[in-house]
Amino acid sequence: MGEPNSWLLKDGVVLASLEIAHTRSARRKGLLGRDEFGAALLLPRCRSIHTVGMRFTIDAAFCDRRGTVLRLVTIPPGRLARPCLAARQVVEADGGAFERWGVRVGDELTFG
């Protein structure tokens, strides 16, 4: 699913390796079937997510086209997140990752 050598960056600093879910099938699968992740997942063309069937809590950053973080949420398994209609992409990571990485609303994330 992911691209090799993709990275999640903030202010030019690498936060984590990044998988990009390019296809509809990959976006639908997301992090399902995993026990943990240890990286970040970019879901392009996305403005709502869920954790139904997931085995662990995740952090989600709803971002606009430029990668600006509009909303951050932590979602336990079996839940639906409130859609963010202004979002155009979502970054998912293990629960607590964004706090450890210092990601805040208004930050601009880049993907390289």
N, C-alpha and C positions, 0 to 999 in steps of 0.2 A: 504494500500500500504506500509506504513512504518513499521519499526520494533520498538517496544517499547524499551525504554532505550538505544537508539543509540545516539551518540554524535559526533559532529564535534569538533576536537581539533587541536590546534596549540601550539607546544612547551609544551604539557601536560596540557594546559589550555583549558577548555571547552568554545567554542565560541557560540554554539547553539545546540538545539536538532536536530536530523538528521533522516530523512526518507530515506530509501534505496529502489529504484525501481528495484527489483530483476528480474521481468518478462519483456518480450518484451512489453506486453500490458501496464504495469505500466510505462515503459520508454517512450512509445509513448504518454501516457496521460500527464506525467510530472506534471506541475502546472496548466494545463488547467482547467477552470471551477472555479478557486478560485479568490477571490477579493484581497487577500493579503496572505502572508504565515507565516512570523514570526518565521521561522526555516530555515533549509537547506535541500536540496534534493540531494542525490547522484545518479547519473545515471552511473552505471557501463557499460563497453563495449560501450562507446560512445565517438565520436570525433567531432560531429557537432550537433547544436541545432537551434531551431527557437522559435519565440514568436508569430507566427501566431495564432490568436484566443485568445491570452492572454489578460488579463484586466489590467496588471500593468507591470512596468519596472522591469527587473531582472538583477542581477549580475551573471556572470558565471565564474567559475575557471576551466580551462582545465588543467587536471593533468595527470602525467604519472602513471605507475603501482604502484609506491611507494607513490604517493600522492603529489609529488613535483609539485607546480603550474608553469605551462609553459606559460600560457597566462590568463589575466583577461580582461573581457569585461562587459560593461553595455549595455543592449539591451532593447530598448523600444518595446511596443507591435507592432505586425505586421511585424517583421523583421527576416531576416536570418543572423545567425552569420557565419563568415568565418570558415570553418573547420580547426581544428588543428590536422594534421595527426599524430603527435607524441603522442597525448593524448590517454589515455585508459579509462578515466572516467571524468565526469564533475560534479561539485558541483554547484547547483543553489540556490540563495537566493534573498530576496527582494532587489531592487535597492538601492545602498548605504550601504548595510550591510558589504561588504568586507572592505570598507574604515573605517567604524565604528569599525570593528574587527581588523584592522591593517593587513589585509592579503595582501601580496605582491608577485610578481613573484619571484620564487626561494624558497618560504616558503614550508615547508613540512606539509601537513595536514594529520591528522590521523582520523580514524573512529572507534569508539568503543562504 
